[in-house]
């Protein structure tokens, strides 16, 4: 059976999860508990937002998350579904 292609939203959600995972490694946060403490989120809130990130995080919260976890310009482009271009004039970040 052929593998189903991910929808555009699924691709963006995967990019967000990858950016969070990369940030955990870079910040030496070994567990989700350490990440929750770093972000100042209660356990239930964190897991609810992680289940459905596009409904869970509003724009202001997503921007704060990106700043706290130091997402790269490539991460942000992938999360928002914008093609990344290395040139400063055409970059999304």
N, C-alpha and C positions, 0 to 999 in steps of 0.2 A: 504494500500500500504506500503510495507516495506521501511524503511529508507535506503537511499543510503549511502554506506560507503564513507568516505572522502578519496581522493587520498593522497599519501604520501606528495605531495607538499601542499595540503590543510591543512594537519595536521601540517606541519612546519609553514605555514603562521598563523595558529591559535595560535601556540605556541609563535610566535613573537608578535602577538597582545596581548596575555595574559601577556607576559613579559613587554610590554610597559604599559599596564593597571596597572600592579602591581607596576611598577616604579613610575607611576603618583601618586599612593596612598602613597607610601613610601616617595616621595619627596614633598608631599603636593601640588601637582599641580592639581587644581580642574577642569580645563578646557583644551580643546585642544589649546586655545590661549596661556595659560600659558606654556604648553608643547612646543609650537612653539617658544616662547620667550626664554625658557630655552635652547633649542637646537640651536637657532639662525637660524631657517629656515623661509623663506617667506611663507605666507599662501598657495599660489598656489602650491609651491614645496612640502609642507608638505602633502596636500591632494592628490596630484598625487602619492607621494610615499606610502601613506597609502592605496590607492586604490589597488595597485599592488606592495606589498613590495619586492618581489623577483626581479622584474625588476627595481623598483625604487631605491633600495639601492645597490650600488656596494660593493665589499668586504671591501674596506677601510672605506667607510661610515658606513657600518654595524658594523665594529669593533669599530669605534668611537662612534656610537650609544650605543653599548653594554657597553662601558666604561662610557659614560656620564650617562646612566640610571642604571648603576650598575647591569647588568644582572647576575644571579647566574650561577653556573656551570650546574645545572639542566636545566635552561632556555636555555643556549647555546646548550646543547645536544639535547633538544627537537627541537630547531629551525633548527639545522643542520641535524636532523634525525639520530643521533648517540645514541645508547643505553647508558644510564647512569649507571655507576657502582660506588659505594661508595669508593672502594679501590683506593688509590692514583696511583698505578701502571697501572690500567686499565681505569681510568677516562678519559673522553675526554677533561677536562679542566685542 
